[in-house]
């Protein structure tokens, strides 16, 4: 009899456990979760001013931060910085707790906070490092970072700190002068392409990698901005956009059918020299110039005659349109 009751009791326990899982629990303030991440629930927030007043090792970093885009944002209700040291590093009470005693024992060598009591970024995986930034930027910069988690950079274990060095100075964004060299660190083949005869003027500082690519994520291949690859190119090359009455079919599909993106040994960023580029799709003979006694005519450049190769509004003698002059 007692054996028959055991399954019933187990079933009742399982039902009660499932019910408990379904119950709602109020969300804690973000500061409480940060304490959990640090691993010390007894730590408390003391404010940047209290930290700096005891530990002068970080005076320059603090001054740079106040002049940065993060430090200059003040909450109107309180007059306090919207972002401070503890926003990223976690509660700092334990980090400065023993500074006064260490100063008495070690002198100037003791004027340093115990960083082991703060968030250890180097021990965190890249995804967790990015979450430190995304807890604010996922709301404040949604259009920019909405696709970060599925971007090729995030999937290859890069974090925000890979590119953004927040304590190197007050300028926390990557400048245009640093942009190309930063990207070349992972993309050396692109640097080589920009050294070729025909190239986009990135080397001349007239363009930057971010003019075409969004490093935080994109729905387009190669992290391109815009709604399509063609849309990206026609932002600068508007005269190639059309619409034309007579369009070159491959051009309307994808500009990279004929052009490379970064650099080429051929003029105008072409993937191959003319006429070899054109005869990949077109017959090398010019039918309009042929008679029974003549030989096929080959030209060095197809554009000597076909100058409007992206599209034209001029009809041909046959009424089918022409891409000639």
C-alpha positions as CSV (number, residue, x, y, z in Angstrom):
1,X,0.0,0.0,0.0
2,X,2.8,2.4,0.9
3,X,4.7,1.5,-2.3
4,X,1.7,2.6,-4.3
5,X,1.7,6.1,-2.6
6,X,5.3,6.8,-3.6
7,X,4.6,7.6,-7.4
8,X,1.7,9.9,-6.4
9,X,4.0,11.8,-4.0
10,X,6.7,12.1,-6.7
11,X,4.1,13.4,-9.2
12,X,2.8,16.0,-6.7
13,X,6.4,17.2,-6.1
14,X,7.0,17.6,-9.8
15,X,3.8,19.5,-10.3
16,X,4.7,21.9,-7.4
17,X,8.2,22.4,-8.8
18,X,6.9,23.2,-12.2
19,X,4.5,25.7,-10.7
20,X,7.3,27.4,-8.9
21,X,9.3,27.8,-12.1
22,X,6.3,29.5,-13.8
23,X,6.0,32.1,-11.0
24,X,7.1,35.6,-11.9
25,X,10.0,37.2,-10.0
26,X,10.7,41.0,-10.0
27,X,13.8,42.1,-11.8
28,X,16.6,43.4,-9.6
29,X,18.4,46.7,-10.3
30,X,21.3,46.3,-12.8
31,X,23.8,47.1,-9.9
32,X,22.7,43.9,-8.1
33,X,23.5,41.8,-11.1
34,X,26.9,43.5,-11.5
35,X,27.7,42.5,-8.0
36,X,26.9,38.9,-8.9
37,X,29.2,39.1,-11.9
38,X,32.0,40.4,-9.8
39,X,31.4,37.6,-7.4
40,X,31.4,39.7,-4.3
41,X,27.9,40.5,-3.1
42,X,29.3,42.5,-0.1
43,X,30.8,45.1,-2.4
44,X,29.0,48.5,-2.8
45,X,29.0,51.5,-5.1
46,X,31.0,54.5,-3.8
47,X,31.2,56.8,-6.8
48,X,34.1,57.8,-9.0
49,X,35.0,60.8,-6.9
50,X,35.5,58.7,-3.8
51,X,37.6,56.2,-5.8
52,X,39.9,58.9,-7.3
53,X,40.2,60.7,-4.0
54,X,41.9,57.7,-2.5
55,X,43.7,56.3,-5.5
56,X,45.6,58.9,-7.6
57,X,47.1,56.3,-9.9
58,X,44.2,56.7,-12.3
59,X,44.1,60.6,-12.3
60,X,45.0,60.9,-16.0
61,X,42.5,58.2,-17.0
62,X,39.8,59.9,-14.9
63,X,40.5,63.3,-16.5
64,X,40.4,61.8,-20.0
65,X,37.2,60.1,-19.2
66,X,35.5,63.3,-18.1
67,X,36.4,64.9,-21.4
68,X,35.1,61.9,-23.4
69,X,31.7,61.4,-24.9
70,X,30.8,59.1,-22.0
71,X,32.0,61.4,-19.2
72,X,30.4,64.6,-20.5
73,X,26.9,63.1,-20.3
74,X,25.2,64.3,-17.1
75,X,21.9,63.1,-15.7
76,X,19.6,66.2,-15.4
77,X,17.8,64.9,-12.3
78,X,20.9,64.3,-10.2
79,X,23.6,66.3,-11.9
80,X,25.8,63.2,-11.8
81,X,27.6,61.5,-14.7
82,X,25.4,59.2,-16.7
83,X,28.4,56.8,-17.0
84,X,31.3,56.6,-14.4
85,X,34.0,54.1,-13.6
86,X,31.7,51.7,-11.7
87,X,29.3,51.5,-14.6
88,X,31.9,49.3,-16.4
89,X,34.2,48.1,-13.6
90,X,31.5,47.2,-11.1
91,X,31.2,48.3,-7.4
92,X,34.4,49.7,-6.1
93,X,34.2,49.8,-2.3
94,X,36.4,46.7,-1.8
95,X,38.9,47.9,-4.3
96,X,39.7,51.1,-2.2
97,X,39.1,49.6,1.2
98,X,42.7,49.0,2.1
99,X,44.4,51.9,0.3
100,X,44.9,54.0,3.5
101,X,46.6,51.1,5.4
102,X,48.7,50.2,2.4
103,X,49.9,53.8,2.1
104,X,51.1,53.7,5.7
105,X,53.0,50.4,5.1
106,X,54.3,50.9,1.6
107,X,54.3,54.6,1.0
108,X,53.7,55.7,-2.6
109,X,53.6,52.1,-3.7
110,X,50.5,51.5,-1.7
111,X,48.6,54.3,-3.5
112,X,46.8,51.9,-5.8
113,X,43.4,50.3,-5.7
114,X,43.0,46.5,-5.6
115,X,41.9,45.8,-9.2
116,X,41.3,42.1,-8.3
117,X,38.1,43.2,-6.6
118,X,36.8,44.7,-9.8
119,X,35.5,43.1,-13.0
120,X,38.3,41.1,-14.6
121,X,37.7,41.7,-18.3
122,X,40.6,39.6,-19.5
123,X,39.0,36.6,-17.8
124,X,35.7,37.1,-19.5
125,X,34.9,35.6,-22.9
126,X,34.5,38.2,-25.8
127,X,30.7,37.9,-25.7
128,X,30.6,38.8,-22.0
129,X,33.0,41.7,-22.6
130,X,30.6,43.1,-25.2
131,X,27.7,42.8,-22.8
132,X,29.3,45.3,-20.5
133,X,28.9,47.9,-23.3
134,X,25.6,46.5,-24.7
135,X,23.8,47.0,-21.4
136,X,23.7,50.7,-22.3
137,X,24.2,50.7,-26.0
138,X,21.6,48.1,-26.9
139,X,19.1,50.8,-25.9
140,X,20.9,54.0,-26.8
141,X,22.4,52.8,-30.1
142,X,19.9,50.2,-31.3
143,X,20.2,51.1,-35.1
144,X,23.9,50.6,-34.9
145,X,24.2,47.5,-32.7
146,X,21.0,45.7,-33.4
147,X,22.8,43.1,-35.5
148,X,26.0,42.9,-33.5
149,X,25.4,39.4,-32.1
150,X,25.0,37.9,-35.6
151,X,27.8,39.9,-37.2
152,X,30.9,38.2,-38.6
153,X,33.0,40.1,-36.0
154,X,31.1,38.8,-33.0
155,X,31.0,35.3,-34.4
156,X,34.8,35.4,-34.7
157,X,35.2,36.2,-31.0
158,X,35.8,39.9,-31.2
159,X,34.5,42.2,-28.5
160,X,34.0,45.9,-28.3
161,X,37.4,46.3,-26.6
162,X,39.1,44.8,-29.6
163,X,38.7,48.1,-31.4
164,X,37.6,50.6,-28.8
165,X,40.4,51.6,-26.4
166,X,38.5,53.6,-23.8
167,X,41.5,54.6,-21.7
168,X,44.0,55.7,-24.3
169,X,42.6,59.3,-24.3
170,X,39.3,61.3,-24.4
171,X,38.6,60.2,-28.0
172,X,36.9,56.9,-27.5
173,X,35.7,56.4,-31.1
174,X,38.1,55.1,-33.7
175,X,39.3,58.2,-35.7
176,X,39.5,58.2,-39.5
177,X,43.3,58.3,-39.3
178,X,43.4,55.1,-37.2
179,X,40.5,53.4,-39.0
180,X,42.3,51.7,-41.9
181,X,45.3,50.5,-39.9
182,X,42.9,49.0,-37.3
183,X,41.1,47.0,-40.0
184,X,44.4,46.0,-41.7
185,X,45.3,44.2,-38.5
186,X,42.8,41.4,-39.4
187,X,42.5,42.1,-43.2
188,X,46.1,42.4,-44.5
189,X,44.9,41.2,-48.0
190,X,42.8,44.3,-48.2
191,X,45.8,46.5,-47.4
192,X,47.6,44.9,-50.3
193,X,44.7,45.6,-52.7
194,X,44.7,49.3,-51.8
195,X,48.3,49.4,-53.0
196,X,47.4,48.3,-56.5
197,X,47.3,50.7,-59.5
198,X,43.5,51.3,-59.4
199,X,42.0,51.6,-56.0
200,X,39.5,53.4,-53.9
201,X,41.2,56.4,-52.2
202,X,41.5,55.0,-48.8
203,X,45.2,55.3,-48.8
204,X,44.9,59.0,-49.7
205,X,42.6,59.5,-46.7
206,X,39.7,60.6,-48.9
207,X,37.7,57.5,-47.8
208,X,37.5,55.2,-44.8
209,X,36.5,51.6,-44.3
210,X,33.4,52.7,-42.4
211,X,32.1,54.7,-45.4
212,X,31.1,51.4,-47.0
213,X,31.2,48.8,-44.1
214,X,29.4,48.7,-40.8
215,X,31.7,46.8,-38.4
216,X,28.9,46.3,-35.9
217,X,26.7,44.2,-38.2
218,X,24.7,44.3,-41.4
219,X,22.1,42.3,-43.2
220,X,24.2,42.6,-46.4
221,X,27.2,40.5,-47.3
222,X,30.6,41.8,-46.2
223,X,29.0,44.0,-43.6
224,X,28.0,46.6,-46.2
225,X,25.8,49.5,-45.4
226,X,22.7,50.3,-47.4
227,X,19.9,48.0,-48.6
228,X,22.0,46.2,-51.3
229,X,25.5,46.1,-52.7
230,X,24.4,48.2,-55.7
231,X,22.8,50.8,-53.4
232,X,26.1,51.1,-51.6
233,X,28.0,51.8,-54.8
234,X,25.5,54.3,-56.2
235,X,25.7,56.5,-53.2
236,X,28.9,57.9,-54.7
237,X,28.5,56.8,-58.3
238,X,25.0,58.3,-58.8
239,X,25.3,58.7,-62.5
240,X,25.5,54.9,-62.9
241,X,22.2,54.4,-61.1
242,X,19.7,55.2,-63.8
243,X,17.0,54.3,-64.4
244,X,17.9,53.9,-68.1
245,X,15.6,52.9,-71.0
246,X,18.3,50.4,-72.1
247,X,20.2,48.8,-69.2
248,X,23.2,46.5,-69.1
249,X,21.7,43.4,-67.4
250,X,24.6,42.4,-65.3
251,X,25.2,46.0,-64.1
252,X,21.7,46.2,-62.6
253,X,22.3,43.0,-60.6
254,X,25.7,43.5,-59.0
255,X,28.5,46.0,-59.6
256,X,31.1,43.4,-58.5
257,X,30.3,41.4,-61.6
258,X,32.8,43.7,-63.3
259,X,34.5,45.7,-60.6
260,X,36.5,44.8,-57.5
261,X,35.7,46.6,-54.3
262,X,39.2,47.6,-53.0
263,X,41.8,47.6,-55.7
264,X,42.8,46.1,-59.0
265,X,45.7,45.9,-61.4
266,X,43.3,47.0,-64.2
267,X,41.9,50.5,-64.8
268,X,38.7,51.5,-63.1
269,X,38.8,48.7,-60.6
270,X,37.9,46.1,-63.3
271,X,38.2,42.4,-62.4
272,X,39.9,41.8,-65.8
273,X,41.3,43.9,-68.6
274,X,39.3,44.7,-71.7
275,X,38.4,43.1,-74.0
276,X,38.8,40.0,-71.9
277,X,36.3,41.2,-69.3
278,X,33.6,41.8,-71.9
279,X,34.1,38.6,-74.0
280,X,33.3,36.5,-70.9
281,X,29.7,37.2,-71.7
282,X,29.8,38.6,-75.3
283,X,31.0,37.2,-78.5
284,X,34.4,38.7,-79.4
285,X,33.4,39.4,-83.0
286,X,31.6,42.6,-84.0
287,X,28.8,41.5,-86.2
288,X,27.9,44.9,-87.5
289,X,31.3,45.3,-89.0
290,X,31.5,41.9,-90.6
291,X,31.0,41.0,-94.3
292,X,31.8,37.7,-96.0
293,X,35.3,38.9,-96.9
294,X,36.2,40.5,-93.6
295,X,37.8,39.1,-90.5
296,X,36.4,39.6,-86.9
297,X,37.5,42.9,-85.5
298,X,39.1,43.0,-82.1
299,X,39.6,46.2,-80.2
300,X,41.8,46.9,-77.2
301,X,39.0,48.6,-75.3
302,X,35.4,47.9,-75.9
303,X,34.6,51.3,-74.3
304,X,36.1,53.1,-77.3
305,X,32.7,52.5,-78.9
306,X,30.5,51.3,-76.1
307,X,31.1,54.2,-73.7
308,X,27.7,54.1,-71.8
309,X,28.1,50.6,-70.6
310,X,26.0,51.1,-67.5
311,X,22.9,52.1,-69.4
312,X,21.6,54.4,-72.1
313,X,18.5,56.2,-73.2
314,X,19.6,56.3,-76.8
315,X,17.9,53.8,-79.2
316,X,19.9,52.0,-81.9
317,X,19.0,51.8,-85.6
318,X,17.2,48.6,-84.8
319,X,15.2,50.2,-82.0
320,X,16.7,47.9,-79.4
321,X,18.8,50.4,-77.7
322,X,22.6,51.0,-77.7
323,X,25.3,51.4,-75.2
324,X,27.5,53.2,-77.7
325,X,28.4,56.9,-77.8
